[in-house]
Amino acid sequence: MYKTILLTLDGTSTDRAIIDHIKQLARLAASTVVLLHVADGWAARTYGRDAVSREIAEDTAYLEKIRCEFELAHIPTTAELAYGDPSREIIQWVERKGCDLVAMSTHGHRFLADLFLGTTASRVQHSIRVPVLLLRAR
């Protein structure tokens, strides 16, 4: 059913709920998981893949830590770092590479905050044709 699950991470504590949920789902569905984090700081937005910064180093280490966590649970997992605007990069990743499910955690803003601030999750779910699993962070 879900051969490939794209799990987007923002590198904050909100990731934990979706990580734990996708571990269980991936085991049940015998899925491969692709972890994706979009570095969106100044260096990442300005230099893209050529960016060198503390943020990039921390993001890379974080992705590797989570990848190892999935591998220890016997779930085939790869990790990718993208650069720029998170919603645009996630949408482009799905269009280029494809997956069967996109899993994201949300910060749980209310309607007015979402209306004025916009959300990565909302932009992604309205721009792609694959199912999106949104899990509200605790």
SELUM-157953 format. One record per residue: x, y, z of N, C-alpha, C, O, CB in turn; residue in one letter. Coordinates in steps of 0.2 Angstrom, whole numbers, plus 5000, padded with zeros to 4 digits. Glycine has a CB too. Layout:
N
(pt (X; Y; Z); (X; Y; Z); (X; Y; Z); (X; Y; Z); (X; Y; Z); A)
...
END
This chain:
138
(pt (5004; 4994; 5000); (5000; 5000; 5000); (5004; 5006; 5000); (5003; 5011; 4996); (4995; 5000; 5006); M)
(pt (5009; 5007; 5005); (5013; 5013; 5005); (5021; 5010; 5004); (5024; 5009; 5009); (5013; 5016; 5012); Y)
(pt (5022; 5009; 4998); (5029; 5006; 4997); (5034; 5011; 4999); (5039; 5009; 5002); (5030; 5005; 4989); K)
(pt (5033; 5018; 4997); (5038; 5023; 4999); (5034; 5029; 5003); (5029; 5031; 5000); (5042; 5026; 4993); T)
(pt (5037; 5030; 5009); (5034; 5035; 5013); (5039; 5041; 5014); (5045; 5040; 5016); (5032; 5033; 5020); I)
(pt (5037; 5047; 5012); (5041; 5053; 5013); (5039; 5056; 5019); (5034; 5058; 5020); (5040; 5058; 5007); L)
(pt (5044; 5056; 5024); (5043; 5059; 5030); (5047; 5065; 5031); (5053; 5065; 5031); (5046; 5054; 5036); L)
(pt (5043; 5071; 5031); (5047; 5077; 5031); (5048; 5079; 5039); (5044; 5078; 5043); (5042; 5083; 5028); T)
(pt (5054; 5082; 5040); (5056; 5084; 5047); (5058; 5091; 5047); (5061; 5093; 5042); (5061; 5079; 5049); L)
(pt (5056; 5094; 5053); (5058; 5101; 5053); (5064; 5102; 5058); (5066; 5108; 5059); (5052; 5106; 5055); D)
(pt (5066; 5097; 5061); (5071; 5097; 5066); (5070; 5100; 5073); (5074; 5102; 5077); (5077; 5101; 5063); G)
(pt (5063; 5100; 5075); (5061; 5102; 5081); (5058; 5096; 5085); (5057; 5091; 5082); (5056; 5108; 5081); T)
(pt (5056; 5098; 5091); (5053; 5092; 5095); (5046; 5090; 5092); (5043; 5085; 5094); (5052; 5095; 5102); S)
(pt (5043; 5094; 5088); (5037; 5092; 5085); (5038; 5086; 5080); (5033; 5082; 5079); (5034; 5097; 5080); T)
(pt (5044; 5084; 5078); (5045; 5078; 5074); (5044; 5072; 5078); (5042; 5067; 5074); (5052; 5078; 5072); D)
(pt (5045; 5071; 5084); (5045; 5065; 5088); (5038; 5061; 5087); (5038; 5055; 5086); (5046; 5066; 5095); R)
(pt (5032; 5064; 5087); (5026; 5061; 5086); (5025; 5058; 5079); (5023; 5052; 5079); (5020; 5066; 5087); A)
(pt (5027; 5061; 5074); (5027; 5058; 5067); (5032; 5053; 5066); (5030; 5048; 5063); (5027; 5064; 5062); I)
(pt (5038; 5054; 5069); (5043; 5049; 5068); (5040; 5042; 5071); (5041; 5037; 5068); (5049; 5051; 5072); I)
(pt (5038; 5042; 5077); (5035; 5036; 5081); (5030; 5033; 5077); (5029; 5027; 5077); (5033; 5038; 5088); D)
(pt (5025; 5037; 5074); (5019; 5035; 5071); (5021; 5031; 5064); (5019; 5026; 5063); (5014; 5041; 5069); H)
(pt (5026; 5035; 5061); (5028; 5032; 5054); (5032; 5025; 5055); (5032; 5021; 5051); (5032; 5037; 5050); I)
(pt (5036; 5025; 5061); (5040; 5019; 5062); (5035; 5013; 5062); (5036; 5008; 5059); (5043; 5019; 5069); K)
(pt (5029; 5014; 5066); (5024; 5008; 5066); (5021; 5007; 5060); (5020; 5001; 5058); (5019; 5010; 5071); Q)
(pt (5019; 5012; 5056); (5016; 5011; 5050); (5020; 5008; 5044); (5018; 5004; 5041); (5013; 5018; 5047); L)
(pt (5027; 5010; 5044); (5032; 5007; 5040); (5033; 5000; 5041); (5033; 4996; 5036); (5038; 5011; 5040); A)
(pt (5033; 4998; 5047); (5033; 4991; 5049); (5027; 4987; 5046); (5028; 4982; 5043); (5034; 4990; 5057); R)
(pt (5021; 4989; 5048); (5015; 4986; 5045); (5015; 4985; 5038); (5013; 4980; 5035); (5009; 4990; 5048); L)
(pt (5017; 4991; 5034); (5016; 4991; 5027); (5022; 4989; 5023); (5023; 4989; 5017); (5014; 4998; 5025); A)
(pt (5028; 4987; 5027); (5034; 4985; 5024); (5037; 4990; 5019); (5038; 4989; 5014); (5034; 4978; 5020); A)
(pt (5036; 4997; 5022); (5038; 5002; 5018); (5045; 5004; 5018); (5049; 5002; 5023); (5034; 5008; 5020); S)
(pt (5048; 5008; 5013); (5054; 5011; 5013); (5052; 5018; 5015); (5048; 5021; 5013); (5058; 5011; 5007); T)
(pt (5056; 5021; 5020); (5055; 5028; 5022); (5061; 5033; 5019); (5067; 5031; 5019); (5055; 5029; 5030); V)
(pt (5059; 5038; 5017); (5064; 5044; 5015); (5063; 5049; 5019); (5057; 5052; 5020); (5063; 5046; 5007); V)
(pt (5068; 5051; 5023); (5068; 5057; 5027); (5070; 5063; 5023); (5075; 5063; 5020); (5072; 5056; 5034); L)
(pt (5066; 5068; 5024); (5068; 5075; 5020); (5067; 5081; 5025); (5062; 5082; 5028); (5063; 5076; 5014); L)
(pt (5073; 5084; 5026); (5073; 5090; 5029); (5075; 5096; 5024); (5079; 5095; 5020); (5078; 5090; 5035); H)
(pt (5071; 5102; 5025); (5073; 5107; 5021); (5077; 5113; 5025); (5074; 5116; 5029); (5067; 5110; 5017); V)
(pt (5083; 5114; 5023); (5087; 5119; 5027); (5084; 5125; 5024); (5085; 5126; 5018); (5095; 5118; 5026); A)
(pt (5082; 5130; 5028); (5079; 5136; 5025); (5082; 5143; 5028); (5079; 5148; 5028); (5072; 5136; 5026); D)
(pt (5088; 5142; 5031); (5092; 5148; 5033); (5095; 5152; 5028); (5094; 5150; 5022); (5097; 5146; 5038); G)
(pt (5098; 5157; 5029); (5101; 5162; 5024); (5105; 5158; 5020); (5105; 5159; 5014); (5104; 5168; 5028); W)
(pt (5110; 5155; 5022); (5115; 5151; 5018); (5112; 5146; 5014); (5114; 5146; 5008); (5120; 5148; 5023); A)
(pt (5107; 5142; 5016); (5104; 5137; 5012); (5100; 5141; 5006); (5100; 5138; 5001); (5099; 5133; 5016); A)
(pt (5096; 5146; 5008); (5092; 5149; 5003); (5097; 5153; 4998); (5095; 5154; 4992); (5087; 5154; 5006); R)
(pt (5102; 5155; 5000); (5107; 5159; 4995); (5111; 5155; 4991); (5112; 5156; 4985); (5111; 5164; 4999); T)
(pt (5114; 5149; 4994); (5119; 5145; 4991); (5117; 5138; 4989); (5120; 5135; 4985); (5125; 5145; 4995); Y)
(pt (5111; 5136; 4992); (5108; 5130; 4990); (5113; 5124; 4992); (5116; 5124; 4998); (5107; 5129; 4983); G)
(pt (5114; 5119; 4988); (5119; 5114; 4989); (5126; 5116; 4991); (5130; 5112; 4994); (5119; 5109; 4984); R)
(pt (5128; 5121; 4989); (5135; 5124; 4990); (5135; 5127; 4997); (5141; 5129; 4999); (5137; 5129; 4985); D)
(pt (5130; 5128; 5001); (5130; 5131; 5007); (5134; 5127; 5012); (5134; 5121; 5012); (5123; 5132; 5010); A)
(pt (5138; 5131; 5016); (5142; 5128; 5022); (5140; 5132; 5028); (5141; 5138; 5028); (5149; 5128; 5020); V)
(pt (5137; 5129; 5033); (5135; 5133; 5039); (5134; 5128; 5044); (5134; 5122; 5044); (5129; 5138; 5037); S)
(pt (5134; 5131; 5050); (5132; 5127; 5056); (5126; 5124; 5056); (5125; 5118; 5057); (5133; 5132; 5063); R)
(pt (5121; 5128; 5053); (5114; 5125; 5052); (5114; 5119; 5048); (5111; 5114; 5049); (5109; 5130; 5049); E)
(pt (5118; 5119; 5042); (5118; 5113; 5037); (5121; 5107; 5041); (5119; 5102; 5040); (5122; 5115; 5031); I)
(pt (5127; 5109; 5045); (5130; 5103; 5048); (5125; 5100; 5053); (5125; 5094; 5054); (5136; 5106; 5052); A)
(pt (5122; 5104; 5057); (5117; 5102; 5062); (5111; 5098; 5059); (5109; 5093; 5061); (5114; 5107; 5066); E)
(pt (5109; 5100; 5053); (5103; 5097; 5050); (5105; 5090; 5047); (5102; 5085; 5048); (5101; 5101; 5044); D)
(pt (5111; 5090; 5044); (5114; 5084; 5042); (5115; 5079; 5047); (5113; 5073; 5047); (5121; 5085; 5038); T)
(pt (5117; 5081; 5053); (5118; 5076; 5059); (5112; 5074; 5062); (5111; 5068; 5063); (5122; 5080; 5065); A)
(pt (5107; 5078; 5062); (5100; 5076; 5064); (5097; 5071; 5059); (5094; 5066; 5062); (5096; 5083; 5064); Y)
(pt (5097; 5072; 5053); (5095; 5067; 5048); (5098; 5061; 5049); (5095; 5055; 5049); (5095; 5070; 5041); L)
(pt (5104; 5061; 5050); (5108; 5054; 5051); (5106; 5051; 5057); (5105; 5045; 5057); (5116; 5056; 5051); E)
(pt (5105; 5054; 5062); (5103; 5051; 5069); (5096; 5048; 5068); (5095; 5042; 5070); (5102; 5057; 5074); K)
(pt (5091; 5051; 5065); (5085; 5049; 5064); (5085; 5043; 5059); (5081; 5038; 5060); (5080; 5054; 5061); I)
(pt (5089; 5043; 5054); (5090; 5038; 5049); (5092; 5031; 5052); (5090; 5026; 5051); (5095; 5040; 5043); R)
(pt (5097; 5032; 5057); (5100; 5027; 5061); (5094; 5024; 5065); (5094; 5018; 5066); (5106; 5029; 5065); C)
(pt (5090; 5028; 5068); (5085; 5026; 5072); (5080; 5021; 5068); (5078; 5016; 5071); (5081; 5032; 5075); E)
(pt (5078; 5023; 5062); (5074; 5019; 5058); (5077; 5012; 5056); (5075; 5007; 5056); (5072; 5023; 5052); F)
(pt (5084; 5013; 5054); (5088; 5007; 5052); (5088; 5002; 5058); (5088; 4996; 5057); (5095; 5009; 5050); E)
(pt (5089; 5004; 5064); (5089; 5000; 5070); (5083; 4996; 5071); (5082; 4991; 5074); (5091; 5004; 5076); L)
(pt (5077; 4999; 5069); (5071; 4996; 5069); (5069; 4992; 5063); (5064; 4990; 5062); (5065; 5002; 5070); A)
(pt (5074; 4991; 5059); (5074; 4987; 5053); (5069; 4989; 5048); (5066; 4986; 5044); (5072; 4980; 5055); H)
(pt (5069; 4996; 5047); (5065; 4999; 5042); (5070; 5003; 5037); (5074; 5007; 5039); (5060; 5005; 5045); I)
(pt (5070; 5000; 5031); (5075; 5003; 5026); (5073; 5011; 5025); (5068; 5013; 5024); (5074; 5000; 5019); P)
(pt (5078; 5015; 5026); (5078; 5022; 5026); (5083; 5026; 5023); (5089; 5024; 5024); (5077; 5024; 5034); T)
(pt (5082; 5031; 5019); (5087; 5036; 5017); (5085; 5043; 5019); (5080; 5044; 5022); (5087; 5035; 5009); T)
(pt (5090; 5047; 5019); (5089; 5054; 5021); (5092; 5059; 5016); (5097; 5058; 5013); (5093; 5055; 5028); A)
(pt (5088; 5064; 5015); (5090; 5069; 5010); (5089; 5076; 5013); (5084; 5077; 5017); (5086; 5068; 5004); E)
(pt (5093; 5080; 5012); (5093; 5087; 5014); (5092; 5092; 5008); (5095; 5091; 5003); (5100; 5089; 5017); L)
(pt (5087; 5096; 5008); (5085; 5100; 5002); (5086; 5107; 5005); (5088; 5108; 5011); (5078; 5100; 5000); A)
(pt (5086; 5112; 5001); (5088; 5119; 5002); (5083; 5124; 5000); (5082; 5124; 4994); (5095; 5121; 5000); Y)
(pt (5081; 5129; 5004); (5076; 5134; 5001); (5070; 5134; 5005); (5070; 5133; 5011); (5075; 5133; 4994); G)
(pt (5064; 5135; 5002); (5058; 5136; 5005); (5055; 5129; 5006); (5054; 5125; 5001); (5053; 5140; 5000); D)
(pt (5053; 5127; 5012); (5051; 5120; 5014); (5045; 5118; 5009); (5046; 5112; 5007); (5049; 5120; 5021); P)
(pt (5040; 5122; 5009); (5034; 5119; 5005); (5036; 5118; 4998); (5034; 5113; 4995); (5028; 5124; 5006); S)
(pt (5039; 5123; 4995); (5041; 5122; 4988); (5046; 5116; 4987); (5045; 5112; 4982); (5045; 5128; 4985); R)
(pt (5051; 5115; 4991); (5055; 5109; 4990); (5052; 5103; 4991); (5053; 5098; 4988); (5061; 5110; 4995); E)
(pt (5047; 5102; 4996); (5044; 5096; 4997); (5039; 5094; 4991); (5039; 5089; 4989); (5039; 5096; 5003); I)
(pt (5036; 5099; 4988); (5032; 5098; 4983); (5036; 5096; 4977); (5034; 5091; 4973); (5028; 5105; 4981); I)
(pt (5041; 5099; 4976); (5046; 5097; 4970); (5049; 5090; 4971); (5049; 5087; 4966); (5052; 5103; 4969); Q)
(pt (5050; 5089; 4977); (5053; 5082; 4978); (5048; 5077; 4976); (5049; 5072; 4973); (5055; 5081; 4986); W)
(pt (5042; 5078; 4978); (5036; 5073; 4977); (5035; 5073; 4969); (5034; 5067; 4967); (5030; 5075; 4980); V)
(pt (5035; 5078; 4966); (5034; 5078; 4959); (5040; 5075; 4955); (5039; 5071; 4950); (5034; 5085; 4956); E)
(pt (5046; 5076; 4957); (5052; 5073; 4954); (5053; 5065; 4956); (5054; 5061; 4951); (5058; 5076; 4956); R)
(pt (5052; 5063; 4962); (5054; 5057; 4964); (5048; 5052; 4965); (5049; 5046; 4965); (5058; 5057; 4970); K)
(pt (5042; 5055; 4967); (5037; 5051; 4969); (5037; 5047; 4975); (5042; 5045; 4978); (5035; 5046; 4963); G)
(pt (5031; 5046; 4978); (5030; 5042; 4984); (5023; 5040; 4985); (5019; 5043; 4981); (5033; 5046; 4991); C)
(pt (5021; 5036; 4990); (5015; 5034; 4991); (5011; 5037; 4996); (5005; 5037; 4997); (5014; 5026; 4992); D)
(pt (5015; 5041; 5001); (5012; 5044; 5006); (5017; 5050; 5008); (5023; 5048; 5009); (5010; 5040; 5012); L)
(pt (5015; 5056; 5010); (5019; 5061; 5013); (5016; 5061; 5020); (5010; 5062; 5021); (5018; 5068; 5009); V)
(pt (5021; 5061; 5025); (5019; 5062; 5032); (5023; 5068; 5035); (5029; 5069; 5034); (5022; 5055; 5036); A)
(pt (5019; 5072; 5038); (5021; 5078; 5041); (5018; 5079; 5048); (5012; 5077; 5049); (5020; 5084; 5037); M)
(pt (5022; 5082; 5052); (5019; 5084; 5059); (5017; 5092; 5058); (5020; 5096; 5054); (5023; 5083; 5065); S)
(pt (5012; 5094; 5061); (5010; 5101; 5061); (5010; 5104; 5068); (5011; 5100; 5073); (5002; 5101; 5059); T)
(pt (5011; 5110; 5068); (5012; 5114; 5075); (5005; 5115; 5078); (5005; 5118; 5084); (5015; 5120; 5074); H)
(pt (5000; 5114; 5075); (4993; 5115; 5078); (4991; 5122; 5078); (4987; 5123; 5083); (4993; 5112; 5084); G)
(pt (4993; 5126; 5074); (4990; 5133; 5074); (4982; 5133; 5073); (4980; 5128; 5070); (4993; 5137; 5068); H)
(pt (4979; 5138; 5075); (4972; 5138; 5073); (4971; 5142; 5067); (4975; 5144; 5064); (4968; 5142; 5079); R)
(pt (4965; 5142; 5065); (4963; 5144; 5058); (4966; 5151; 5056); (4969; 5152; 5051); (4955; 5144; 5057); F)
(pt (4965; 5156; 5061); (4967; 5163; 5059); (4975; 5163; 5059); (4977; 5167; 5054); (4965; 5168; 5065); L)
(pt (4978; 5160; 5063); (4985; 5160; 5062); (4988; 5157; 5056); (4992; 5159; 5052); (4989; 5156; 5068); A)
(pt (4984; 5151; 5054); (4986; 5148; 5047); (4984; 5153; 5042); (4988; 5153; 5037); (4982; 5141; 5047); D)
(pt (4979; 5156; 5042); (4976; 5161; 5037); (4982; 5166; 5036); (4983; 5168; 5030); (4970; 5164; 5038); L)
(pt (4984; 5169; 5041); (4989; 5175; 5040); (4996; 5172; 5039); (5000; 5176; 5036); (4988; 5179; 5047); F)
(pt (4998; 5167; 5043); (5005; 5165; 5042); (5006; 5160; 5037); (5011; 5159; 5034); (5007; 5162; 5049); L)
(pt (5001; 5156; 5035); (5002; 5150; 5030); (5005; 5145; 5034); (5008; 5146; 5039); (5005; 5153; 5024); G)
(pt (5005; 5139; 5031); (5008; 5133; 5034); (5011; 5129; 5028); (5008; 5128; 5023); (5004; 5129; 5038); T)
(pt (5017; 5126; 5030); (5020; 5121; 5025); (5015; 5116; 5024); (5014; 5114; 5018); (5027; 5119; 5028); T)
(pt (5012; 5113; 5029); (5008; 5107; 5028); (5002; 5109; 5023); (5000; 5105; 5019); (5005; 5104; 5035); A)
(pt (4999; 5114; 5024); (4993; 5116; 5020); (4995; 5117; 5013); (4992; 5115; 5009); (4990; 5123; 5023); S)
(pt (5001; 5121; 5012); (5003; 5122; 5005); (5005; 5115; 5002); (5003; 5114; 4996); (5009; 5126; 5005); R)
(pt (5008; 5110; 5005); (5010; 5104; 5002); (5003; 5100; 5001); (5003; 5098; 4995); (5014; 5100; 5007); V)
(pt (4999; 5099; 5005); (4993; 5095; 5004); (4989; 5097; 4999); (4985; 5093; 4996); (4989; 5094; 5011); Q)
(pt (4989; 5104; 4997); (4984; 5106; 4992); (4988; 5107; 4985); (4985; 5109; 4980); (4982; 5113; 4994); H)
(pt (4994; 5104; 4985); (4998; 5105; 4979); (5000; 5098; 4976); (5003; 5098; 4971); (5004; 5109; 4980); S)
(pt (4999; 5093; 4980); (5001; 5086; 4977); (4995; 5082; 4977); (4990; 5083; 4979); (5007; 5083; 4982); I)
(pt (4997; 5076; 4973); (4991; 5071; 4972); (4992; 5065; 4976); (4988; 5060; 4975); (4991; 5070; 4965); R)
(pt (4996; 5064; 4980); (4997; 5058; 4984); (4994; 5060; 4991); (4994; 5066; 4993); (5005; 5056; 4985); V)
(pt (4992; 5055; 4995); (4989; 5056; 5002); (4995; 5059; 5006); (5001; 5058; 5006); (4987; 5049; 5005); P)
(pt (4992; 5063; 5011); (4996; 5067; 5015); (4993; 5065; 5022); (4988; 5066; 5024); (4996; 5075; 5014); V)
(pt (4998; 5063; 5027); (4996; 5061; 5034); (4999; 5067; 5038); (5005; 5068; 5038); (4999; 5054; 5036); L)
(pt (4994; 5070; 5041); (4996; 5076; 5045); (4995; 5074; 5053); (4989; 5072; 5054); (4992; 5083; 5044); L)
(pt (5000; 5074; 5057); (4999; 5073; 5064); (5001; 5079; 5068); (5006; 5082; 5067); (5004; 5067; 5066); L)
(pt (4996; 5081; 5072); (4997; 5087; 5076); (5002; 5085; 5082); (5001; 5081; 5085); (4990; 5090; 5079); R)
(pt (5007; 5090; 5082); (5012; 5089; 5088); (5008; 5090; 5094); (5003; 5094; 5095); (5018; 5094; 5087); A)
(pt (5011; 5087; 5099); (5008; 5087; 5106); (5010; 5094; 5109); (5008; 5095; 5115); (5010; 5082; 5111); R)
END
